Amino acid sequence: MRSFGELEAAIMDRVWLADRPVLVREVWAALRPEREPAFNTVQTVMEILFRKGWLAREKDGRAWRYRAMVNREEYTAGLMGEALDSSIDRVAALRSFVARIDPGEARQLRRMLDQALRRSGGS
């Protein structure tokens, strides 16, 4: 898994925010206040994201409606896993990550880790 390019990320952000299948023209219109990509550029990038498996599509008349294959959280978790995999010392990388989170997130992480250990039968 690799991170998205700038336009890919902007497109995926609009698809995730819509939380429903969207047309290329809807994504293009949502990008226009911040950017000025050509419609064909947005269409091409969405087709590329489809071929890469990030988007699914369904026919809607002559157009396609696209939806995300993974949600934003799953994508982020994949990037985090890849970052850990690239580290020579996973424990040190985890230690450094944990040192950066706030106490509330640390408590949530503790609960999730405890649940994961109980499910796996670990201690």
C-alpha positions as CSV (number, residue, x, y, z in Angstrom):
1,M,0.0,0.0,0.0
2,R,1.3,3.4,-0.8
3,S,-0.1,6.8,0.0
4,F,-2.2,8.6,-2.6
5,G,-0.9,11.3,-4.8
6,E,-2.3,14.8,-4.2
7,L,-5.2,14.6,-6.6
8,E,-5.9,11.0,-5.7
9,A,-6.1,12.0,-2.0
10,A,-8.4,14.9,-2.8
11,I,-10.7,12.6,-4.9
12,M,-10.8,9.9,-2.2
13,D,-11.5,12.5,0.4
14,R,-14.6,13.7,-1.6
15,V,-15.7,10.1,-2.1
16,W,-15.4,9.3,1.6
17,L,-17.2,12.5,2.6
18,A,-20.1,11.7,0.3
19,D,-20.6,8.3,2.0
20,R,-22.5,7.1,-1.1
21,P,-21.8,6.3,-4.7
22,V,-20.8,9.5,-6.6
23,L,-20.6,10.6,-10.2
24,V,-17.4,12.0,-11.6
25,R,-19.1,15.3,-12.1
26,E,-20.0,15.5,-8.4
27,V,-16.4,14.9,-7.4
28,W,-15.2,17.4,-10.0
29,A,-17.6,20.0,-8.8
30,A,-16.6,19.4,-5.1
31,L,-12.9,19.9,-6.1
32,R,-13.5,23.2,-8.0
33,P,-13.6,25.7,-5.1
34,E,-10.0,24.7,-4.1
35,R,-8.6,23.5,-7.4
36,E,-9.2,23.8,-11.0
37,P,-8.7,20.2,-12.4
38,A,-10.1,19.5,-15.8
39,F,-13.1,17.2,-15.7
40,N,-11.2,14.7,-17.9
41,T,-8.4,14.7,-15.4
42,V,-10.7,13.8,-12.5
43,Q,-12.4,11.1,-14.7
44,T,-9.0,9.6,-15.6
45,V,-7.8,9.6,-11.9
46,M,-11.0,8.0,-10.7
47,E,-10.6,5.3,-13.4
48,I,-7.0,4.7,-12.2
49,L,-8.3,4.4,-8.6
50,F,-10.9,1.9,-9.9
51,R,-8.2,-0.1,-11.6
52,K,-6.0,-0.1,-8.5
53,G,-8.9,-1.4,-6.5
54,W,-9.6,1.7,-4.3
55,L,-12.9,2.4,-6.0
56,A,-15.8,0.3,-7.2
57,R,-18.2,1.5,-9.9
58,E,-21.7,0.8,-11.1
59,K,-23.3,2.0,-14.3
60,D,-25.9,4.8,-13.9
61,G,-27.2,5.6,-17.4
62,R,-24.2,6.6,-19.5
63,A,-22.1,7.5,-16.4
64,W,-20.4,5.5,-13.7
65,R,-21.1,5.9,-10.0
66,Y,-18.0,5.3,-7.8
67,R,-17.7,4.3,-4.2
68,A,-14.7,3.6,-1.9
69,M,-13.7,0.0,-1.4
70,V,-12.2,0.8,2.0
71,N,-13.1,3.5,4.4
72,R,-10.7,6.2,5.5
73,E,-9.9,4.5,8.8
74,E,-9.0,1.2,7.0
75,Y,-6.8,3.1,4.6
76,T,-5.1,4.9,7.5
77,A,-4.6,1.7,9.4
78,G,-2.9,0.2,6.3
79,L,-0.5,3.1,6.1
80,M,0.3,2.7,9.7
81,G,0.9,-1.0,9.3
82,E,3.2,-0.3,6.3
83,A,5.1,2.3,8.3
84,L,5.7,-0.2,11.1
85,D,6.7,-2.9,8.6
86,S,9.3,-0.5,7.2
87,S,10.9,0.0,10.6
88,I,13.9,-2.0,11.6
89,D,12.7,-1.9,15.3
90,R,8.9,-2.2,15.5
91,V,8.9,-1.9,19.2
92,A,10.9,1.4,19.2
93,A,8.6,2.7,16.5
94,L,5.5,1.8,18.5
95,R,7.1,3.4,21.6
96,S,7.7,6.6,19.7
97,F,4.2,6.6,18.4
98,V,2.6,6.0,21.8
99,A,4.7,8.8,23.3
100,R,3.1,11.2,20.8
101,I,-0.6,10.4,21.6
102,D,-2.6,12.3,24.2
103,P,-3.8,10.6,27.4
104,G,-7.3,10.1,26.2
105,E,-6.1,8.3,23.1
106,A,-3.7,6.2,25.2
107,R,-6.6,5.1,27.4
108,Q,-8.6,4.1,24.3
109,L,-5.6,2.3,22.9
110,R,-5.2,0.4,26.2
111,R,-8.9,-0.7,26.1
112,M,-8.5,-1.9,22.4
113,L,-5.3,-3.7,23.2
114,D,-6.9,-5.4,26.2
115,Q,-9.8,-6.5,24.0
116,A,-7.5,-7.8,21.3
117,L,-5.6,-9.8,23.9
118,R,-8.8,-11.3,25.4
119,R,-10.0,-12.3,21.9
120,S,-6.7,-14.0,21.0
121,G,-6.5,-15.7,24.4
122,G,-3.2,-13.9,25.1
123,S,-2.3,-12.3,28.4
